[in-house]
């Protein structure tokens, strides 16, 4: 077996066992593989993964420290589950996703069109409707989403009830989509974002940019979103089309709505 022995890529002894077990357990937790979110006992993990007791204990402690699990004496180890969204479904074009983002609207204001919004939505006019909401599954915000809607097309959204996610909001305002696009990246929280999401500055976050297009293909909304990276995951599956060439999205509803911890 060939291995790269370059000094800069060498791993501290024992770290690989811990790293691999941690990533395997994290993968199982995110996909809801443990019934009721309860992890196996230490001796069961040792047996199932061929790991030493020291490795298992270190990994469980690390997962607790990073907020993936909670551990209580006499109760056991339980997953602190975030949300898994089917990425294709969550474009919101074909159907309104059933999953809730637990939105709390904090701003609806007509403002002068920001230059970036004008670039993303050419010809949108001098003013847009800014709608900002938090994804708040509990007593904290896991995401903040700021959305800039074209006027007068989106005027009904100024008073429409929001519903359980932004696509329900669009429906409540009489709007439909023909397409949407996401740009998903990573960022470090600056002080203002960290304060809004109750995390430490420089905490890793997911960043989303979305442009939604109305039924005629005209840009309708430009959105910026900052999400706590420990509270969300995206699932996507594609398969070959009937002619064997192009790829097509497959039904992603197999992903359970795992809810929030």
HELIX and SHEET records of a PDB file:
HELIX    1   1 UNK A    7  UNK A    9  5                                   3    
HELIX    2   2 UNK A   15  UNK A   30  1                                  16    
HELIX    3   3 UNK A   35  UNK A   37  5                                   3    
HELIX    4   4 UNK A   42  UNK A   49  1                                   8    
HELIX    5   5 UNK A   53  UNK A   65  1                                  13    
HELIX    6   6 UNK A   89  UNK A   91  5                                   3    
HELIX    7   7 UNK A  115  UNK A  120  1                                   6    
HELIX    8   8 UNK A  155  UNK A  158  5                                   4    
HELIX    9   9 UNK A  166  UNK A  172  1                                   7    
HELIX   10  10 UNK A  191  UNK A  197  1                                   7    
SHEET    1   A 2 UNK A  69  UNK A  72  0                                        
SHEET    2   A 2 UNK A  76  UNK A  79 -1                                        
SHEET    1   B 2 UNK A  83  UNK A  86  0                                        
SHEET    2   B 2 UNK A 232  UNK A 235  1                                        
SHEET    1   C 6 UNK A 103  UNK A 112  0                                        
SHEET    2   C 6 UNK A 127  UNK A 135 -1                                        
SHEET    3   C 6 UNK A 143  UNK A 150 -1                                        
SHEET    4   C 6 UNK A 219  UNK A 228 -1                                        
SHEET    5   C 6 UNK A 204  UNK A 214 -1                                        
SHEET    6   C 6 UNK A 177  UNK A 188 -1                                        
SHEET    1   D 2 UNK A 238  UNK A 240  0                                        
SHEET    2   D 2 UNK A 247  UNK A 249 -1                                        
END                                                                             
